[in-house]
């Protein structure tokens, strides 16, 4: 398996623009997670899905952030409008379903810079 | 809320020495404790994990110990090598059921000097 795939790997945009990050989880995994990583706050869970349904979005910083999972093989994280404080590395991770399968597999991340 | 504390934040050792990273957690229902290694420009990768029914687990030069009573767990790396240099994260599961959710520590930057 190719692992978790994220695109783009790098994104540079200007304040106010819309940004869309994409993720393809590992086939057969039923959980999908979006994290944000910064020096100040470390790894923060933004939202996670189980079987394409959002379960917990309490980590989403504000209404400018939204996430969707239209099917089992694709998810997006959108920021509209983007702000300089959104600059961070955004990771997607996936996990199989079932007891004792909490292991999460991370993608390579998207480095977002908002000017 | 649930919390995971990780220490130290930075650790520098000589090649061949051992390195120990410690974490404490707050949720007494946590039952899964993974450790991740993150190299520069890459996503975190699982290196070892332990579940609450086990006190210690070893995989070659890496070992993890768990003390559920004290709610702390540790990562031990023996015979360190320069390629062990990276940021290491501990994590703990939330709740006793399989919610899939993990809380991560703040990370430890390990530097192994040749």
Contacts between the chains, C-beta under 8 A, distances in Angstrom:
chain1	res1	chain2	res2	distance
A	4	B	43	7.6
A	31	B	100	4.3
A	33	B	100	7.7
A	42	B	104	6.5
A	42	B	105	7.7
A	42	B	106	4.7
A	42	B	107	6.0
A	43	B	44	7.5
A	43	B	89	6.7
A	43	B	104	4.4
A	43	B	107	7.7
A	45	B	101	6.9
A	45	B	102	7.6
A	45	B	103	7.9
A	48	B	100	6.7
A	48	B	101	6.6
A	50	B	100	6.8
A	55	B	99	7.7
A	56	B	101	6.7
A	91	B	43	5.4
A	91	B	44	7.5
A	93	B	43	7.7
A	95	B	100	5.3
A	98	B	98	6.8
A	99	B	98	4.9
A	100	B	32	7.7
A	100	B	51	7.1
A	100	B	98	7.2
A	101	B	98	7.0
A	102	B	32	4.4
A	102	B	34	7.4
A	102	B	93	5.2
A	102	B	98	6.6
A	102	B	100	6.0
A	102	B	102	6.7
A	103	B	34	6.4
A	103	B	46	5.9
A	103	B	49	6.5
A	104	B	34	7.6
A	104	B	46	7.6
A	104	B	100	7.7
A	104	B	102	6.3
A	105	B	46	7.3
A	106	B	36	7.6
A	106	B	43	3.6
A	106	B	44	4.9
A	106	B	45	6.9
A	107	B	43	5.4
A	108	B	41	8.0
A	108	B	42	6.0
A	108	B	43	5.1
A	109	B	42	7.5
A	109	B	43	5.1
